[in-house]
């Protein structure tokens, strides 16, 4: 058994305790104040240097090795989502309507475990390891803000590489997915605002109703995927919220809808964005409505390079054995982890967190749960990746 995994298993109860604490006290994006304070306390107790980014939530800490060398970064996200927790199980959220339903409490505990492992061997380490506890991944803004606050400049050197892990309920605990190429999609968020003329619902001829053109726009957007892209070129164009009207006998004069566009190709995403905007404006005009359309990139494509995949595979094989490394299909959900990789090489793992012999609920489900025996693998995998990264002659 890998020595790091053996050590991580020895303090697995402490990792579970931290994860359970975070699960009971989830915090939404940019509100992770309790989580941040707890992490700073624990990281300081390990003898790590806190890096002042001038941010209210999230934190970064540095371990300086006993020998000179490069810097490697490890990242976990810390925020929760709006989700009701079913009243079942020993550990449930104590915050109404907020839950760690994507496993960021799991990620945070795993990265803390990696810090525990590496801090015990700091004199042997040639280089530095930065531990990044990122806020606001769910709103895909935290990574960009950490970098804008001078993260790389405040380290001894720009990282040679950075690693991240996300739990995967569809993969059983004990397995690690090491996948080359696209893993999670590029994403842009759009907002459509329609302007009409309000009036009585019984005299529609005197109004410019925004509900009917909104329905036509939604139908039109679906045609972008079915008629403007090849079947083998993955694309999602989704309207995710609609807000309009109050009384049942009024035609509203204002409607807002939001949605997202996801693709594995930047060219495909930009084509879809252009088509969605043109369809929206043309349909609104045909119905006599005014229209505002905005679209902004929310997350870049997550793409594991061949070189970093080879490095990550060595780390994973050391921890779980080659027989427990699996491949996986890419996912059309998105992550802002690649923001850290705009200037440095990166790799992103999917770590098995599913319970064996049962159906496991996916991310963002109120029934989402993790097999916390995998926390030791998370900690050891990140620690081993850091050591591989420090030794890498890239």
GUSE-87261 format. One record per atom (N, C-alpha, C): residue in one letter; x, y, z. Coordinates in steps of 0.001 Angstrom, whole numbers, padded with zeros to 6 digits, always signed. Layout:
<sites>
AXYZ/...
</sites>
This chain:
<sites>
X+000835-001196+000000/X+000000+000000+000000/X+000872+001250+000000/X+000474+002251-000756/X+001193+003516-000802/X+001300+004093+000608/X+002510+004545+000971/X+002749+005045+002320/X+001869+006254+002641/X+001620+007100+001641/X+000769+008263+001877/X-000675+007846+002139/X-001158+006859+001399/X-002524+006376+001624/X-002633+005734+003002/X-001616+004972+003395/X-001634+004354+004715/X-001694+005403+005806/X-000900+006468+005655/X-000921+007544+006641/X-002266+008258+006644/X-002830+008486+005461/X-004125+009172+005377/X-005221+008354+006034/X-005165+007052+005871/X-006168+006202+006497/X-006067+006243+008016/X-004867+006515+008523/X-004697+006564+009976/X-005400+007770+010595/X-005557+008860+009833/X-006301+010001+010385/X-007604+010267+009628/X-008147+009190+009021/X-009434+009307+008345/X-010546+009802+009268/X-010609+009375+010545/X-011665+009907+011423/X-011632+011439+011546/X-010437+012023+011557/X-010338+013485+011653/X-010834+014147+010377/X-010565+013533+009234/X-011059+014080+007974/X-012572+013981+007901/X-013109+012866+008362/X-014564+012719+008389/X-015195+013747+009332/X-014549+013976+010438/X-015081+014949+011397/X-015135+016339+010774/X-014079+016729+010058/X-014069+018025+009389/X-015136+018084+008309/X-015221+017040+007511/X-016219+017012+006439/X-017632+017106+007009/X-017907+016380+008102/X-019230+016419+008718/X-019532+017806+009276/X-018546+018438+009871/X-018719+019802+010388/X-019105+020753+009256/X-018386+020670+008149/X-018685+021534+007004/X-020053+021211+006423/X-020416+019926+006421/X-021717+019549+005873/X-022856+020106+006717/X-022655+020151+008022/X-023699+020689+008909/X-023819+022206+008794/X-022745+022849+008359/X-022716+024310+008303/X-022346+024802+006896/X-023156+024482+005891/X-022839+024883+004514/X-023000+026387+004318/X-022203+026926+003424/X-022264+028358+003136/X-022236+028579+001631/X-023071+029490+001155/X-023168+029767-000271/X-021961+030560-000761/X-021839+030664-002083/X-020732+031384-002714/X-020593+032796-002154/X-019354+033156-001838/X-018971+034459-001300/X-019487+034699+000117/X-020056+033663+000740/X-020506+033788+002126/X-019803+032763+003029/X-018708+032213+002571/X-018056+031100+003259/X-017171+031576+004411/X-017720+032428+005269/X-016919+033053+006327/X-016537+032068+007431/X-017493+031263+007877/X-017179+030286+008922/X-016189+029255+008400/X-016426+028767+007198/X-015527+027786+006582/X-014118+028348+006472/X-014009+029597+006021/X-012697+030230+005863/X-011976+030357+007197/X-012688+030807+008220/X-012071+030972+009541/X-011588+029630+010091/X-012401+028589+009913/X-012021+027260+010391/X-010780+026747+009671/X-010734+026946+008356/X-009577+026495+007588/X-008312+027237+007984/X-008407+028524+008145/X-007229+029305+008544/X-006675+028830+009886/X-007585+028520+010792/X-007156+028013+012107/X-006428+026684+011965/X-006977+025778+011172/X-006393+024456+011030/X-005075+024489+010242/X-005019+025318+009207/X-003799+025408+008408/X-002666+026057+009189/X-003001+027055+009996/X-001995+027687+010848/X-001450+026687+011860/X-002321+025839+012390/X-001896+024835+013363/X-000928+023828+012747/X-000991+023659+011429/X-000051+022771+010736/X+001292+023445+010462/X+001393+024715+010801/X+002630+025442+010551/X+002750+025982+009139/X+001623+026117+008425/X+001645+026671+007072/X+001509+028183+007116/X+002044+028836+006095/X+001941+030287+005975/X+000652+030651+005247/X-000159+031501+005839/X-001350+031986+005159/X-000954+033081+004174/X-001515+033034+002986/X-001232+034024+001945/X-002368+035045+001945/X-002046+036279+002192/X-003061+037329+002275/X-003452+037775+000869/X-004667+037400+000465/X-005175+037797-000847/X-006144+038980-000742/X-006374+039458+000467/X-007294+040576+000626/X-008727+040202+000298/X-009092+038943+000525/X-010434+038462+000232/X-011133+038074+001530/X-012449+038282+001577/X-013192+037973+002788/X-013431+036484+002957/X-013530+035747+001860/X-013738+034302+001936/X-012743+033580+001046/X-012548+032305+001364/X-011523+031546+000677/X-010168+031832+001298/X-009240+030922+001122/X-007897+031168+001658/X-006877+030337+000888/X-005639+030739+001023/X-004517+030020+000426/X-003425+029923+001473/X-002727+028797+001484/X-001656+028583+002452/X-000466+027959+001745/X+000718+028210+002281/X+001959+027773+001642/X+002762+026899+002585/X+003219+025784+002074/X+004178+024929+002754/X+005517+025092+002057/X+006511+025563+002779/X+007863+025704+002228/X+008652+024449+002564/X+009110+023758+001530/X+009895+022556+001752/X+011260+022864+002323/X+011893+021827+002845/X+013211+022018+003449/X+014326+022169+002447/X+014036+021940+001155/X+015046+022058+000112/X+014519+022971-000988/X+015393+023648-001715/X+014932+024535-002791/X+014308+023741-003936/X+013369+024384-004620/X+012725+023741-005749/X+011553+024558-006241/X+010794+024037-007176/X+009665+024757-007763/X+008473+024803-006805/X+007395+025401-007288/X+006140+025474-006539/X+005070+024700-007289/X+004264+023960-006548/X+003110+023247-007095/X+001890+023666-006289/X+000724+023761-006938/X-000503+024169-006258/X-001532+023047-006281/X-002297+022942-005202/X-003412+022007-005080/X-004656+022814-004736/X-005787+022477-005328/X-006992+023298-005142/X-008205+022469-004760/X-009028+023047-003870/X-010355+022510-003549/X-011331+023674-003496/X-012610+023407-003771/X-013644+024437-003666/X-014406+024244-002361/X-014999+025331-001824/X-015519+025277-000456/X-016987+025668-000327/X-017650+026085-001413/X-019010+026621-001288/X-020074+025547-001467/X-021267+025841-000960/X-022427+024957-001048/X-023431+025545-002041/X-024585+024892-002165/X-025610+025347-003101/X-026962+025469-002400/X-027883+026146-003062/X-029266+026212-002591/X-029926+024866-002873/X-030227+024142-001834/X-030842+022819-001972/X-031386+022387-000613/X-032571+021817-000607/X-033144+021296+000622/X-032534+019936+000945/X-032268+019711+002229/X-031710+018443+002670/X-032814+017538+003193/X-032920+016326+002679/X-033908+015403+003239/X-033604+015122+004704/X-034609+014951+005508/X-034420+014670+006923/X-034086+013191+007117/X-032861+012829+006785/X-032422+011445+006941/X-030919+011431+007098/X-030418+010382+007733/X-028989+010269+007934/X-028536+010938+009219/X-027317+010600+009618/X-026772+011151+010855/X-026262+012573+010694/X-025833+012925+009482/X-025253+014245+009248/X-026086+014978+008211/X-026785+016026+008625/X-027611+016806+007716/X-027313+018279+007912/X-027606+019062+006902/X-027392+020501+006969/X-028267+021121+008051/X-027681+022036+008811/X-028416+022782+009821/X-028835+024160+009310/X-028575+024410+008033/X-028938+025685+007415/X-030095+025430+006453/X-031281+025934+006738/X-032431+025663+005868/X-032185+026100+004427/X-032454+025197+003499/X-032360+025526+002088/X-030968+025585+001516/X-029951+025224+002300/X-028567+025238+001817/X-027941+023882+002147/X-027190+023349+001181/X-026634+022008+001354/X-025346+021851+000548/X-024438+021073+001075/X-023279+020641+000294/X-023724+019464-000571/X-024432+019774-001650/X-024983+018741-002523/X-024111+018501-003747/X-022863+019000-003710/X-021925+018724-004800/X-020605+018182-004255/X-020509+018078-002931/X-019334+017461-002335/X-018164+018378-002084/X-018394+019696-002047/X-017274+020591-001789/X-016760+020461-000362/X-017615+020012+000561/X-017149+019696+001911/X-016170+018518+001867/X-016448+017555+001016/X-015562+016413+000789/X-014226+016889+000219/X-014288+017754-000782/X-013056+018265-001407/X-012200+019025-000401/X-012845+019858+000410/X-012124+020671+001386/X-011408+019790+002398/X-012119+018779+002909/X-011502+017869+003870/X-010355+017090+003229/X-010516+016706+001958/X-009458+015982+001271/X-008200+016812+001097/X-008360+018084+000714/X-007184+018939+000551/X-006523+019225+001891/X-007334+019409+002925/X-006751+019566+004259/X-005942+018322+004618/X-006448+017150+004264/X-005709+015917+004518/X-004372+015892+003791/X-004351+016392+002555/X-003089+016473+001811/X-002109+017406+002518/X-002620+018508+003065/X-001761+019434+003804/X-001192+018755+005048/X-002013+017949+005723/X-001531+017206+006883/X-000398+016257+006486/X-000592+015525+005398/X+000415+014566+004943/X+001727+015254+004601/X+001649+016295+003796/X+002868+016939+003307/X+003575+017726+004405/X+002819+018245+005364/X+003455+019011+006439/X+004329+018120+007325/X+004051+016818+007368/X+004866+015914+008181/X+006189+015567+007513/X+006326+015891+006241/X+007544+015551+005513/X+008178+016770+004865/X+007912+017936+005435/X+008355+019170+004784/X+009863+019248+004605/X+010635+018693+005537/X+012091+018781+005427/X+012620+017997+004229/X+011864+017027+003778/X+012278+016208+002638/X+011820+016801+001310/X+010942+017770+001353/X+010335+018294+000128/X+011249+019330-000519/X+011510+019145-001818/X+012328+020095-002584/X+011391+021025-003340/X+011031+022128-002698/X+010121+023082-003321/X+009030+023501-002369/X+007958+024026-002939/X+006867+024578-002146/X+005535+024032-002660/X+004585+023922-001749/X+003239+023485-002123/X+002238+024517-001635/X+001426+025034-002556/X+000367+025990-002216/X-000959+025251-002157/X-001718+025491-001100/X-003031+024874-000906/X-004089+025951-001109/X-004909+025784-002137/X-005877+026800-002533/X-007277+026328-002171/X-007912+027014-001237/X-009287+026726-000848/X-010160+027815-001468/X-010721+027483-002601/X-011372+028478-003450/X-012840+028705-003087/X-013249+029966-002947/X-014667+030258-002773/X-015382+030284-004124/X-016690+030254-004075/X-017541+030598-005228/X-017239+029827-006504/X-017053+028525-006383/X-016957+027735-007613/X-018322+027599-008264/X-019364+027466-007439/X-020707+027252-007977/X-021177+028416-008844/X-020695+029601-008561/X-021023+030758-009406/X-019914+031040-010411/X-018958+030104-010498/X-017840+030141-011445/X-017135+031495-011476/X-016877+032046-010300/X-016163+033317-010250/X-014970+033318-009315/X-014908+032333-008416/X-013902+032361-007374/X-012472+032238-007849/X-012220+031347-008797/X-010852+031156-009280/X-010320+032429-009915/X-011145+033051-010754/X-010729+034271-011435/X-010412+035385-010430/X-011212+035475-009378/X-011002+036530-008387/X-009728+036268-007584/X-009481+035023-007221/X-008244+034716-006500/X-007023+035119-007325/X-007055+034830-008611/X-005939+035196-009473/X-005817+036712-009623/X-006957+037392-009705/X-006922+038849-009856/X-006394+039538-008606/X-006443+038825-007472/X-005900+039363-006225/X-004421+039028-006065/X-003785+038602-007139/X-002337+038412-007130/X-001867+037092-006559/X-002680+036041-006689/X-002325+034746-006107/X-000954+034268-006560/X-000742+034174-007875/X+000531+033644-008365/X+001706+034527-007943/X+001495+035828-007950/X+002584+036757-007615/X+002978+036669-006143/X+002080+036198-005299/X+002365+036135-003864/X+002974+034806-003437/X+003164+033895-004388/X+003854+032639-004115/X+005350+032820-004381/X+006195+031944-003864/X+007631+032057-004128/X+007960+032023-005617/X+007149+031293-006389/X+007285+031255-007846/X+005950+030826-008423/X+005722+031168-009682/X+004503+030714-010336/X+004522+029186-010359/X+003402+028533-010059/X+003410+027074-009979/X+003861+026404-011288/X+004602+025326-011124/X+004967+024512-012279/X+003740+023788-012810/X+002777+023508-011914/X+001524+022871-012295/X+000551+022966-011127/X-000706+022701-011415/X-001748+022747-010394/X-002683+021554-010595/X-003124+020959-009477/X-003995+019785-009516/X-005303+020075-008783/X-006371+019476-009287/X-007658+019557-008622/X-008362+018213-008681/X-009324+018018-007780/X-010092+016772-007699/X-011557+017111-007527/X-012425+016372-008201/X-013861+016445-007935/X-014378+015037-007716/X-015186+014878-006666/X-015795+013574-006429/X-016720+013213-007590/X-016947+011924-007788/X-017824+011446-008863/X-018666+010297-008332/X-019948+010532-008009/X-020775+009484-007418/X-020976+008277-008330/X-020888+008475-009641/X-021093+007375-010578/X-019901+006420-010630/X-018791+006804-010004/X-017612+005958-009922/X-017498+005452-008490/X-017360+004148-008263/X-017313+003642-006889/X-016069+004103-006140/X-016215+004286-004844/X-015074+004643-004002/X-013974+003606-004170/X-012743+004080-004225/X-011595+003215-004463/X-011046+003334-005866/X-011833+003925-006773/X-011403+004129-008157/X-011082+005610-008402/X-010197+005849-009350/X-009840+007209-009746/X-009909+007304-011270/X-010594+008328-011762/X-010670+008553-013207/X-009531+009472-013629/X-008704+008980-014540/X-007624+009765-015132/X-007913+009814-016621/X-008422+010943-017080/X-008927+011058-018448/X-008192+012149-019213/X-007610+011785-020337/X-006955+012768-021198/X-007990+013452-022082/X-007753+014745-022398/X-008630+015476-023302/X-009720+016228-022572/X-010803+016570-023275/X-011868+017348-022645/X-012561+016542-021547/X-012782+017181-020410/X-013437+016510-019292/X-014730+017218-018895/X-014715+018564-018917/X-015905+019341-018575/X-016002+020517-019543/X-017212+020921-019852/X-017448+021821-020978/X-017120+023279-020686/X-016853+024003-021763/X-016827+025464-021720/X-018262+025944-021536/X-018431+027015-020765/X-019788+027474-020453/X-019892+028987-020563/X-021026+029446-021118/X-021376+030869-021115/X-022799+030998-020588/X-023056+032046-019836/X-024396+032319-019302/X-025024+033484-020050/X-026291+033329-020443/X-026976+034423-021132/X-028189+034899-020343/X-028529+036161-020570/X-029722+036774-019986/X-030502+037448-021096/X-031801+037162-021161/X-032693+037768-022159/X-033768+038554-021409/X-033943+039809-021774/X-034993+040634-021188/X-035908+041107-022316/X-037185+040794-022210/X-038176+041235-023188/X-038992+042380-022611/X-039270+043385-023451/X-040053+044552-023044/X-041317+044629-023901/X-042489+044684-023247/X-043750+044786-023970/X-044599+045920-023431/X-045894+045783-023576/X-046845+046783-023072/X-047881+046033-022242/X-048011+046413-020977/X-048926+045716-020089/X-050367+046133-020353/X-051276+045355-019809/X-052696+045661-019955/X-053546+044539-019413/X-054828+044649-019594/X-055763+043656-019075/X-055686+042373-019897/X-055748+041244-019192/X-055670+039969-019881/X-056840+039705-020808/X-057953+040439-020600/X-059108+040252-021463/X-059069+041063-022733/X-058086+041972-022874/X-057946+042783-024093/X-056527+042642-024633/X-056143+041451-025086/X-054767+041234-025542/X-054379+042085-026729/X-055392+042532-027518/X-055071+043343-028686/X-054522+044714-028308/X-054712+045107-027061/X-054216+046401-026603/X-052865+046277-025886/X-052351+045082-025834/X-051097+044820-025110/X-050023+044314-026084/X-048821+044347-025625/X-047742+043592-026276/X-047260+042601-025233/X-047777+041392-025337/X-047535+040337-024347/X-046119+039775-024518/X-045398+039628-023400/X-044040+039083-023489/X-043996+037568-023263/X-045107+036990-022824/X-045117+035557-022532/X-045059+034720-023820/X-045881+035087-024802/X-045943+034299-026038/X-044617+034335-026794/X-043989+035494-027017/X-042681+035471-027682/X-041622+034729-026877/X-041726+034758-025534/X-040769+034001-024723/X-040879+032514-025031/X-042119+032025-025171/X-042309+030614-025517/X-041709+030296-026878/X-041872+031202-027820/X-041312+030993-029157/X-039783+031005-029118/X-039233+031876-028292/X-037770+031946-028170/X-037223+030653-027578/X-037901+030146-026557/X-037452+028887-025949/X-037471+027759-026972/X-038530+027683-027740/X-038606+026668-028786/X-037512+026866-029826/X-037274+028118-030191/X-036248+028401-031188/X-034862+028025-030730/X-034570+028275-029445/X-033245+027960-028915/X-032964+026468-029011/X-034002+025636-028843/X-033785+024188-028930/X-033319+023762-030317/X-033673+024538-031331/X-033285+024173-032693/X-031800+024379-032962/X-031121+025169-032129/X-029683+025398-032333/X-028931+024081-032211/X-029282+023293-031202/X-028606+022009-031000/X-029001+021015-032086/X-030286+020975-032412/X-030760+019945-033334/X-030499+020262-034799/X-030311+021564-035137/X-030217+021918-036548/X-028970+022707-036943/X-028155+023131-035976/X-026991+023940-036317/X-025660+023296-035963/X-025706+022133-035327/X-024458+021433-035002/X-024550+019985-035444/X-023390+019394-035680/X-023335+017975-036032/X-023662+017138-034809/X-024300+016004-034977/X-024660+015158-033831/X-023466+014759-032972/X-022284+014646-033587/X-021110+014228-032820/X-020391+015393-032137/X-020919+016610-032269/X-020315+017798-031664/X-021187+018218-030479/X-020820+017839-029244/X-021698+018081-028091/X-021984+019555-027859/X-023252+019858-027614/X-023689+021228-027358/X-024962+021186-026532/X-025030+022072-025538/X-026243+022251-024740/X-026598+023725-024752/X-027843+024043-025120/X-028391+025401-025011/X-029641+025291-024145/X-029586+025810-022945/X-030664+025581-021992/X-031165+026888-021395/X-032490+027056-021397/X-033120+028130-020624/X-033404+027562-019242/X-032851+028208-018217/X-032912+027633-016869/X-033820+028392-015913/X-034220+029622-016262/X-035152+030352-015398/X-035949+031349-016225/X-037203+031570-015815/X-038077+032570-016436/X-038791+033329-015320/X-038796+034648-015416/X-039438+035478-014393/X-040305+036521-015096/X-041626+036469-014824/X-042529+037458-015433/X-043895+037393-014763/X-044523+038544-014650/X-045921+038605-014270/X-046197+038311-012816/X-047376+038760-012378/X-047896+038427-011047/X-049383+038091-011101/X-050311+039070-011268/X-051739+038694-011270/X-052094+037895-012519/X-053101+037021-012387/X-053493+036177-013504/X-054277+036919-014571/X-054735+038178-014298/X-055553+038902-015281/X-054814+040078-015908/X-053467+040050-015812/X-052652+041079-016450/X-051718+040437-017462/X-051457+041139-018549/X-050369+040754-019445/X-049121+041505-018997/X-048060+040815-018624/X-046870+041513-018138/X-046149+042241-019262/X-045445+043306-018899/X-044687+044066-019899/X-043187+043835-019782/X-042806+042887-018923/X-041380+042683-018671/X-041155+041207-018364/X-040179+040606-019012/X-039849+039202-018768/X-038342+039025-018844/X-037811+038260-017908/X-036382+037949-017895/X-036201+036441-017896/X-035381+035956-018772/X-035025+034537-018753/X-033510+034413-018787/X-033019+033385-018117/X-031576+033146-018082/X-031303+031715-018518/X-030101+031489-018978/X-029738+030149-019411/X-028255+030029-019649/X-027851+028900-020200/X-026431+028649-020421/X-026216+027925-021734/X-025011+028104-022261/X-024563+027423-023473/X-023288+026680-023109/X-023233+025393-023413/X-022076+024567-023051/X-021601+023776-024274/X-020297+023692-024434/X-019733+022952-025565/X-018299+022553-025235/X-017777+021579-025973/X-016374+021193-025843/X-015490+021933-026843/X-016105+022723-027693/X-015372+023491-028698/X-015723+024964-028547/X-014695+025811-028507/X-014947+027250-028398/X-015693+027762-029630/X-015324+027243-030795/X-015989+027672-032027/X-017471+027303-032001/X-017773+026111-031524/X-019171+025691-031428/X-019934+026557-030440/X-019322+026846-029302/X-019980+027691-028307/X-020255+029080-028859/X-019309+029668-029588/X-019510+031011-030134/X-020561+031002-031240/X-020581+029938-032058/X-021622+029820-033070/X-022998+029767-032409/X-023112+028945-031349/X-024390+028812-030655/X-024803+030128-030007/X-023854+030822-029440/X-024164+032115-028822/X-024715+033089-029856/X-024096+033130-031029/X-024571+034018-032094/X-025975+033620-032551/X-026208+032312-032711/X-027531+031842-033149/X-028604+032155-032115/X-028297+031935-030830/X-029267+032223-029769/X-029617+033710-029762/X-028610+034561-029904/X-028883+035999-029898/X-029718+036405-031103/X-029360+035908-032291/X-030109+036298-033494/X-031553+035790-033446/X-031740+034555-032999/X-033095+034030-032862/X-033908+034865-031879/X-033290+035199-030764/X-033983+035971-029727/X-034417+037334-030261/X-033489+038034-030889/X-033809+039390-031366/X-034843+039355-032500/X-034710+038389-033400/X-035647+038320-034522/X-037050+037928-034060/X-037145+036977-033151/X-038460+036566-032659/X-039105+037695-031852/X-038331+038349-031017/X-038874+039464-030238/X-039391+040562-031167/X-038620+040853-032206/X-039042+041885-033160/X-040332+041483-033870/X-040435+040212-034245/X-041635+039743-034939/X-042885+039875-034079/X-042734+039812-032784/X-043870+039944-031870/X-044033+041372-031353/X-043205+042283-031829/X-043320+043681-031431/X-042718+044015-030093/X-041837+043177-029591/X-041217+043392-028276/X-039831+044019-028412/X-039469+044786-027419/X-038082+045194-027277/X-037295+044056-026654/X-035989+044054-026845/X-035188+042921-026379/X-033791+043370-025978/X-033322+042897-024822/X-031931+043037-024398/X-031341+041641-024285/X-030143+041456-024838/X-029478+040154-024786/X-028043+040349-024339/X-027636+039631-023301/X-026241+039641-022864/X-025781+038204-022672/X-024502+037959-022916/X-023927+036626-022748/X-022469+036770-022340/X-022085+036091-021284/X-020721+036184-020773/X-020157+034791-020503/X-018870+034620-020805/X-018212+033350-020491/X-018192+033159-018985/X-018583+031966-018544/X-018595+031652-017121/X-017464+030707-016723/X-017090+029802-017636/X-016028+028841-017333/X-015384+028376-018623/X-014058+028277-018631/X-013380+027765-019831/X-013469+026241-019900/X-013111+025705-021038/X-013079+024260-021229/X-012050+023640-020290/X-012430+022531-019660/X-011488+021787-018831/X-010904+020668-019696/X-009628+020788-020008/X-008959+019883-020942/X-007667+019395-020303/X-007568+018090-020077/X-006357+017501-019510/X-005372+017168-020630/X-004205+017784-020589/X-003218+017599-021646/X-002568+016222-021540/X-001997+015733-022648/X-001322+014425-022607/X-000184+014376-021589/X+000607+015441-021516/X+001752+015447-020595/X+001288+015381-019152/X+000297+016217-018794/X-000188+016229-017420/X-000962+014949-017092/X-001610+014368-018097/X-002320+013110-017870/X-001335+012000-017509/X-000203+011962-018183/X+000808+010951-017878/X+001336+011122-016458/X+001566+012376-016063/X+002050+012654-014713/X+001002+012244-013678/X-000255+012604-013939/X-001341+012278-013013/X-001549+010773-012904/X-001367+010085-014002/X-001547+008631-013975/X-000500+007973-013082/X+000724+008473-013100/X+001755+007937-012211/X+001361+008136-010760/X+000847+009333-010453/X+000440+009613-009079/X-000702+008702-008655/X-001704+008547-009517/X-002861+007716-009187/X-002462+006259-009040/X-001577+005780-009911/X-001135+004390-009835/X-000407+004120-008527/X+000355+005096-008056/X+001058+004936-006778/X+000078+004779-005623/X-001034+005521-005686/X-001975+005554-004562/X-002958+004383-004599/X-003609+004146-005735/X-004672+003130-005786/X-004314+001917-006642/X-003190+001966-007348/X-002822+000864-008227/X-003413+001047-009612/X-002683+000613-010601/X-003111+000766-011996/X-004479+000134-012242/X-004771-000943-011544/X-006037-001662-011761/X-007251-000857-011294/X-007037+000164-010482/X-008146+000979-009982/X-008240+002348-010659/X-007487+002523-011751/X-007616+003724-012568/X-008615+003432-013681/X-009583+004317-013857/X-010619+004098-014866/X-010658+005274-015838/X-011173+005002-017033/X-011476+006065-017975/X-012914+006515-017773/X-013286+007604-018402/X-014641+008118-018217/X-015032+008970-019414/X-016311+009063-019660/X-016794+009981-020689/X-016769+011402-020140/X-016518+012408-020984/X-016566+013794-020518/X-017966+014190-020100/X-018059+015272-019368/X-019313+015723-018756/X-019631+017133-019242/X-020912+017380-019551/X-021301+018705-020042/X-021513+019734-018933/X-021314+019339-017677/X-021270+020337-016614/X-019937+021079-016705/X-019786+022137-015909/X-018623+023016-016056/X-017973+023300-014710/X-016742+023727-014760/X-015901+024019-013604/X-015064+025248-013905/X-014789+026072-012887/X-013889+027195-013157/X-012440+026887-012792/X-012144+025618-012430/X-010764+025220-012165/X-009816+025569-013310/X-010211+025445-014592/X-009266+025776-015676/X-008795+027224-015671/X-009451+028103-014919/X-008933+029475-014797/X-007508+029453-014255/X-007240+028530-013329/X-005885+028424-012784/X-004906+027938-013850/X-005428+027280-014886/X-004571+026720-015914/X-004355+027602-017126/X-004821+028836-017064/X-004586+029734-018212/X-003109+030040-018377/X-002348+029984-017273/X-000921+030317-017348/X-000013+029172-016928/X-000577+028142-016294/X+000259+027024-015841/X-000412+025705-016231/X+000363+024634-016415/X-000228+023326-016726/X-001098+022840-015565/X-002142+022071-015892/X-003028+021593-014826/X-003536+020195-015145/X-004048+019557-014094/X-004766+018293-014278/X-005910+018237-013279/X-007025+017640-013728/X-008218+017521-012898/X-008660+016065-012874/X-008718+015507-011653/X-009167+014133-011451/X-010668+014092-011159/X-011280+012961-011489/X-012551+012581-010896/X-012262+011421-009959/X-012682+011583-008719/X-012426+010591-007685/X-013711+009849-007351/X-013665+008533-007401/X-014839+007744-007066/X-015322+008020-005652/X-016604+008366-005527/X-017195+008625-004209/X-018503+007876-004030/X-018806+006957-004960/X-020061+006223-004909/X-020011+005033-003973/X-021142+004752-003337/X-021263+003558-002503/X-021438+002342-003402/X-020782+001237-003085/X-020919+000042-003923/X-022308-000583-003804/X-022744-001211-004867/X-023973-002015-004877/X-025223-001215-004545/X-025247+000051-004948/X-026471+000829-004791/X-026456+001986-005777/X-027616+002540-006057/X-027690+003692-006942/X-027260+004938-006185/X-026387+005719-006793/X-025866+006920-006151/X-026412+008162-006837/X-027010+009041-006062/X-027549+010284-006617/X-026421+011166-007132/X-026699+011920-008196/X-025689+012771-008815/X-025534+014106-008118/X-024593+014894-008639/X-024346+016236-008114/X-025642+017049-008090/X-025790+017853-007073/X-026873+018834-006916/X-028227+018196-006597/X-028252+016900-006394/X-029482+016243-005952/X-029601+016378-004440/X-030837+016530-003910/X-030988+016558-002450/X-030607+015237-001797/X-030521+014167-002591/X-030133+012862-002053/X-028650+012568-002251/X-027892+013568-002704/X-026461+013394-002921/X-025760+013016-001615/X-024913+012009-001681/X-024092+011587-000549/X-022747+011100-001077/X-021726+011102-000228/X-020416+010591-000619/X-020016+009459+000317/X-019324+008469-000249/X-018711+007419+000557/X-017419+008001+001115/X-017443+008358+002382/X-016332+009121+002946/X-015090+008280+003227/X-015151+006990+002950/X-013918+006204+003001/X-012931+006690+001950/X-013456+007349+000902/X-012602+007849-000183/X-011849+009118+000198/X-012130+009681+001364/X-011403+010891+001782/X-009901+010616+001904/X-009545+009442+002386/X-008127+009110+002511/X-007460+009051+001142/X-008174+008525+000145/X-007635+008484-001217/X-007486+009899-001753/X-008474+010749-001503/X-008406+012144-001946/X-007147+012808-001403/X-006929+012686-000094/X-005769+013314+000537/X-004457+012769-000030/X-004366+011444-000127/X-003133+010828-000611/X-002886+011142-002082/X-003947+011166-002885/X-003817+011440-004318/X-003297+012859-004552/X-003849+013818-003830/X-003377+015197-003981/X-001933+015337-003494/X-001620+014724-002367/X-000250+014814-001856/X+000741+014169-002817/X+000397+012986-003332/X+001283+012308-004283/X+001416+013108-005573/X+000333+013734-006015/X+000386+014571-007218/X+001331+015744-007019/X+001294+016345-005824/X+002202+017453-005542/X+003657+017000-005632/X+003954+015838-005075/X+005328+015333-005118/X+005755+015009-006544/X+004848+014431-007326/X+005150+014163-008733/X+005380+015479-009477/X+004575+016480-009177/X+004712+017776-009824/X+006008+018461-009491/X+006453+018333-008245/X+007711+018954-007833/X+008905+018278-008502/X+008787+016985-008765/X+009874+016247-009391/X+009844+016323-010920/X+008736+016837-011452/X+008531+016891-012913/X+009490+017877-013565/X+010110+017468-014644/X+011007+018342-015391/X+010303+018847-016647/X+009155+019498-016466/X+008345+019945-017597/X+008847+021200-018230/
</sites>
